[in-house]
Amino acid sequence: MNNFIKVISDDGFLTAYALNSKEIVEEARRIHGTSPVCSAALGRTLTAVSFMGGMLKGENESVTLQIKGDGPAGSILTVSDSRGNVRGYIENPYVDIPLNSIGKLDVAGAIGRNGYVNIIKDLDLRAPYIGSTPIISGEIAEDITYYYAKSEQIPTVCALGVLVDIDLSIKAAGGYLIQLMPGAPDNIIDSLENSIKDISAISTMLNNGMSLIDILKTVLKDIPFTVIEEGKREYKCNCSTERIERALLSIGEKELTKMAEEQPLTEVTCQFCDKKYSFSSDDLMNLIKKLKKN
């Protein structure tokens, strides 16, 4: 079942994306055992990076979105491929803090209001594109909007939300992102920002059963649009034995030799999916031989 939609306004002035990321965020929660506030923080970031990944052009391109704040939850690192499939983790997944002043999960308090939003785009070139802007709220959606305005000069409206159930599972999650095309009238973003103040939160609309089409109709109001893409986006890790071996090789011969000599079995856990890879001393010695050949 499709959970993503991309539309363009009939006048060509804006592009909008919407994603129902409930299954994605629930899978992340299951893997990492996140507390409610960390589920919300990680879930919002996974939704945002999926939008960014879907904007990439090349088959082998990817984008990394890191939220590095000074709050107790620590850094969030998420990655998307060019199909919008994502993976990610939060540094301190079990952090739990009181609700904020309006009775909501205090994502900004968990992340912190000081730090940086870092975007790394691997465009299959010699060097990646790196952009960085300061955290302005810690609520993530506002920070993504600010990043696009300051780092890429693209007027953007972004909304992200996660609703956690009483059993800690994900009740609803998703978001939308709207961007102006070059030449668009300056007042469109102002109009959109004013209109979304009067509508329900994205997590509430999704929890009420609204479709992505209906959500975009509500957000865009009188702006007619055409659907140009629909699809399925998932939480998908691309780890493999070969990738873990390359990571081990990167630590160098001296450290690998030490590991092989000190313990009969070395276990490496993927930070994105929690899958475990085991290497015997002989396996590590074979890796060292490969390293020497190169």
C-alpha positions as CSV (number, residue, x, y, z in Angstrom):
1,M,0.0,0.0,0.0
2,N,1.4,3.4,-1.0
3,N,2.2,5.8,1.8
4,F,3.9,8.6,-0.1
5,I,2.6,11.2,-2.6
6,K,4.2,14.1,-4.5
7,V,2.1,16.8,-6.3
8,I,2.8,19.9,-8.3
9,S,0.5,22.9,-8.4
10,D,-1.3,23.5,-11.7
11,D,0.5,26.8,-12.1
12,G,3.9,25.1,-11.6
13,F,4.9,27.4,-8.7
14,L,5.1,24.8,-5.9
15,T,5.8,21.1,-5.2
16,A,4.4,19.3,-2.2
17,Y,5.2,16.0,-0.6
18,A,3.3,14.0,2.0
19,L,4.2,10.8,3.8
20,N,2.4,8.5,6.2
21,S,5.4,7.2,8.1
22,K,3.6,5.2,10.8
23,E,5.1,1.8,9.7
24,I,8.5,3.4,9.3
25,V,8.5,4.9,12.8
26,E,7.1,1.8,14.4
27,E,9.9,-0.3,12.9
28,A,12.4,2.2,14.2
29,R,10.8,2.1,17.7
30,R,10.8,-1.7,17.6
31,I,14.5,-1.9,16.7
32,H,15.8,0.7,19.1
33,G,13.3,0.4,21.9
34,T,12.8,4.2,22.0
35,S,11.0,6.0,24.8
36,P,7.9,8.1,23.7
37,V,9.8,11.3,23.3
38,C,12.7,9.6,21.5
39,S,10.2,7.9,19.2
40,A,8.8,11.3,18.3
41,A,12.2,12.9,17.7
42,L,13.6,10.0,15.7
43,G,10.3,9.6,13.8
44,R,10.1,13.2,12.8
45,T,13.7,13.1,11.5
46,L,13.2,9.9,9.6
47,T,10.1,11.4,7.9
48,A,12.1,14.5,7.0
49,V,15.1,12.6,5.5
50,S,12.7,10.5,3.4
51,F,11.5,13.7,1.7
52,M,15.1,14.7,1.1
53,G,16.0,11.3,-0.3
54,G,13.2,11.4,-2.7
55,M,14.5,14.6,-4.2
56,L,17.8,13.0,-5.3
57,K,18.2,12.2,-8.9
58,G,20.7,9.4,-9.1
59,E,20.1,5.7,-8.4
60,N,23.1,5.4,-6.1
61,E,22.7,8.8,-4.3
62,S,21.9,9.1,-0.6
63,V,21.4,11.9,2.0
64,T,22.2,11.9,5.7
65,L,20.3,14.2,8.1
66,Q,21.9,14.7,11.5
67,I,20.4,16.6,14.3
68,K,23.1,17.3,16.8
69,G,21.8,19.1,19.8
70,D,22.8,19.6,23.5
71,G,19.8,17.8,24.9
72,P,19.8,14.5,26.8
73,A,18.7,12.4,23.8
74,G,22.0,13.2,22.1
75,S,22.5,13.1,18.3
76,I,20.0,11.7,15.8
77,L,21.5,10.3,12.6
78,T,19.2,9.3,9.7
79,V,19.9,8.2,6.1
80,S,17.7,8.0,3.0
81,D,18.4,6.5,-0.4
82,S,17.0,8.0,-3.6
83,R,13.8,6.0,-3.3
84,G,13.0,7.6,0.1
85,N,13.7,4.4,2.1
86,V,15.3,5.3,5.4
87,R,17.2,4.1,8.4
88,G,18.4,5.8,11.5
89,Y,19.1,5.9,15.2
90,I,19.1,8.2,18.2
91,E,22.1,8.3,20.5
92,N,20.3,7.9,23.8
93,P,17.0,6.1,22.9
94,Y,15.7,5.5,26.4
95,V,15.7,9.1,27.6
96,D,12.4,10.2,29.1
97,I,11.5,13.7,30.2
98,P,8.3,15.4,31.4
99,L,5.8,16.7,28.9
100,N,6.2,20.3,27.7
101,S,4.1,23.3,28.9
102,I,1.2,22.4,26.5
103,G,1.1,18.7,27.5
104,K,2.9,17.4,24.5
105,L,6.0,15.2,24.1
106,D,8.9,17.6,24.7
107,V,11.0,16.9,21.6
108,A,12.8,20.2,21.8
109,G,13.7,19.5,25.4
110,A,15.1,16.0,24.5
111,I,17.1,17.3,21.5
112,G,18.2,20.6,22.9
113,R,17.9,24.1,21.5
114,N,21.6,24.6,20.8
115,G,23.4,22.7,18.1
116,Y,23.3,22.0,14.4
117,V,21.3,20.5,11.6
118,N,23.8,18.8,9.3
119,I,22.9,17.6,5.8
120,I,25.4,15.4,3.8
121,K,24.4,14.5,0.3
122,D,26.4,11.7,-1.4
123,L,25.7,12.5,-5.0
124,D,28.1,9.8,-6.3
125,L,30.8,12.4,-7.0
126,R,34.3,12.7,-5.7
127,A,33.2,14.7,-2.6
128,P,29.8,14.9,-0.8
129,Y,27.8,18.1,-0.5
130,I,27.7,19.3,3.1
131,G,25.3,21.9,4.5
132,S,24.8,23.0,8.1
133,T,22.6,25.4,9.9
134,P,22.0,26.0,13.6
135,I,19.1,24.5,15.5
136,I,16.5,27.2,16.0
137,S,13.8,25.3,17.9
138,G,14.6,21.7,18.4
139,E,11.2,20.7,17.1
140,I,12.8,19.5,13.8
141,A,10.2,20.8,11.3
142,E,11.1,24.4,12.0
143,D,14.7,23.5,11.8
144,I,14.3,21.8,8.4
145,T,12.4,24.9,7.1
146,Y,15.3,27.1,8.3
147,Y,17.9,24.9,6.7
148,Y,16.2,25.1,3.3
149,A,15.8,28.8,3.6
150,K,19.3,29.6,4.6
151,S,21.5,26.8,3.1
152,E,19.7,26.1,-0.2
153,Q,17.6,29.3,-0.5
154,I,14.4,27.4,-1.1
155,P,11.2,28.8,0.6
156,T,9.8,25.8,2.4
157,V,6.9,24.9,4.7
158,C,7.4,21.7,6.7
159,A,5.2,19.8,9.2
160,L,6.2,16.6,11.0
161,G,4.4,14.7,13.7
162,V,4.4,11.5,15.7
163,L,1.6,10.3,18.0
164,V,2.6,7.6,20.5
165,D,0.0,5.2,21.9
166,I,-0.4,4.2,25.6
167,D,1.4,0.9,24.9
168,L,4.3,2.9,23.4
169,S,3.6,1.8,19.9
170,I,3.2,4.4,17.1
171,K,-0.4,5.5,16.7
172,A,0.2,7.9,13.8
173,A,3.2,9.5,12.1
174,G,3.9,11.5,9.0
175,G,4.5,14.9,7.5
176,Y,4.3,17.2,4.6
177,L,6.8,19.4,2.9
178,I,6.0,22.2,0.5
179,Q,8.6,24.1,-1.6
180,L,8.3,27.0,-4.0
181,M,9.8,26.8,-7.5
182,P,11.9,29.6,-8.9
183,G,9.8,32.5,-10.0
184,A,7.0,31.8,-7.6
185,P,5.3,34.9,-6.0
186,D,6.7,35.7,-2.6
187,N,3.3,35.8,-0.9
188,I,2.6,32.1,-1.5
189,I,4.6,30.8,1.5
190,D,3.2,33.5,3.7
191,S,-0.3,32.5,2.7
192,L,0.5,28.8,3.4
193,E,2.1,29.5,6.7
194,N,-1.0,31.5,7.8
195,S,-3.4,28.7,6.5
196,I,-1.7,25.9,8.4
197,K,-2.0,27.7,11.7
198,D,-5.7,27.0,11.5
199,I,-5.6,23.3,10.7
200,S,-5.0,20.2,12.8
201,A,-1.6,18.8,13.5
202,I,-0.4,16.3,10.8
203,S,-0.4,13.4,13.3
204,T,-4.0,14.3,14.3
205,M,-5.1,14.3,10.6
206,L,-3.5,11.0,10.0
207,N,-4.9,9.5,13.2
208,N,-8.4,10.7,12.1
209,G,-8.0,8.6,8.9
210,M,-7.4,11.4,6.4
211,S,-5.7,10.4,3.2
212,L,-2.6,12.1,2.0
213,I,-4.6,13.7,-0.8
214,D,-7.1,15.1,1.6
215,I,-4.3,16.4,3.8
216,L,-2.7,18.2,1.0
217,K,-6.0,19.6,-0.1
218,T,-6.5,20.9,3.4
219,V,-3.0,22.4,3.5
220,L,-3.0,23.9,0.0
221,K,-6.6,25.1,0.3
222,D,-7.5,26.8,-3.0
223,I,-4.4,25.9,-4.8
224,P,-5.2,23.2,-7.5
225,F,-2.6,20.5,-8.0
226,T,-1.8,17.3,-9.9
227,V,-0.4,14.1,-8.4
228,I,2.9,13.3,-10.2
229,E,4.2,10.5,-8.0
230,E,2.9,7.9,-5.5
231,G,4.9,5.1,-3.9
232,K,5.9,3.0,-0.9
233,R,8.6,4.1,1.5
234,E,10.0,1.8,4.1
235,Y,12.5,1.5,7.0
236,K,15.2,-0.4,5.2
237,C,18.8,-1.1,6.3
238,N,21.5,-1.9,3.7
239,C,24.0,-3.5,6.0
240,S,25.8,-6.7,5.0
241,T,28.8,-8.8,5.9
242,E,30.8,-7.0,3.1
243,R,29.9,-3.6,4.5
244,I,30.9,-4.6,8.0
245,E,34.1,-6.1,6.8
246,R,34.9,-2.7,5.1
247,A,34.2,-1.0,8.4
248,L,36.6,-3.3,10.2
249,L,39.3,-2.8,7.6
250,S,39.0,0.9,8.1
251,I,40.3,0.7,11.7
252,G,43.7,-0.6,10.4
253,E,46.0,-3.5,10.8
254,K,47.2,-2.8,14.3
255,E,43.7,-2.6,15.8
256,L,42.5,-5.7,13.9
257,T,45.5,-7.7,15.1
258,K,44.8,-6.7,18.7
259,M,41.2,-7.7,18.4
260,A,42.1,-11.1,16.8
261,E,44.6,-11.8,19.6
262,E,42.6,-10.7,22.5
263,Q,39.2,-12.5,21.9
264,P,38.1,-15.6,20.0
265,L,35.0,-14.0,18.6
266,T,34.3,-10.4,17.7
267,E,30.7,-9.3,17.4
268,V,29.7,-6.1,15.5
269,T,26.2,-4.8,15.8
270,C,24.6,-2.6,13.0
271,Q,23.6,0.7,14.6
272,F,20.7,1.1,12.2
273,C,18.9,-2.3,12.4
274,D,20.6,-4.0,15.5
275,K,21.6,-7.0,13.4
276,K,24.7,-8.8,14.8
277,Y,27.7,-10.0,12.7
278,S,30.2,-12.4,14.2
279,F,33.9,-12.7,13.2
280,S,36.3,-15.3,14.5
281,S,40.0,-14.6,15.1
282,D,40.7,-16.5,11.8
283,D,38.2,-14.2,10.0
284,L,40.0,-11.1,11.3
285,M,43.4,-12.5,10.3
286,N,42.0,-13.1,6.8
287,L,40.9,-9.4,6.7
288,I,44.4,-8.4,7.8
289,K,45.8,-10.4,4.8
290,K,43.5,-8.5,2.5
291,L,44.6,-5.2,4.0
292,K,48.3,-6.1,3.4
293,K,47.6,-7.0,-0.2
294,N,46.1,-3.6,-0.8
